[in-house]
Amino acid sequence: MCHFISIIFLFQKLKQLGSELSKALDLAHGYKEKLDSVEKEKLELIDHHNSQIKGMMDRIQEKDQKLDKTNQLNCQLIQQKEDVLEKVKEAEQEAQKVCTKYERCFI
């Protein structure tokens, strides 16, 4: 009889351990699903941020090209200004010569 009680006790203990194992496996499965969901969300965020970074890099490249073009135009304008100033200086010198000759005529 003692042996029979021992077998019943072991059977109940085995049933309890089986139930605990089942709960642990269910919990692990839930964590696995949550981990998969978080991993998927992480990859989506990475793709989204990479897309945003690419867009920003494209805009930066466009702005750099516009800046280069603006700098080139600025250099051209500076050169043109220097050319005009040189011509004005030459014209002033020529006008000075003409005035000097004109003044000699009336002296």
Sequence and secondary structure as in RCSB ss.txt:
>XXXX:A:sequence
MCHFISIIFLFQKLKQLGSELSKALDLAHGYKEKLDSVEKEKLELIDHHNSQIKGMMDRIQEKDQKLDKTNQLNC
QLIQQKEDVLEKVKEAEQEAQKVCTKYERCFI
>XXXX:A:secstr
 HHHHHHHHHHHHHHHHHHHHHHHHHHHHHHHHHHHHHHHHHHHHHHHHHHHHHHHHHHHHHHHHHHHHHHHHHH
HHHHHHHHHHHHHHHHHHHHHHHHHHHHHHH 
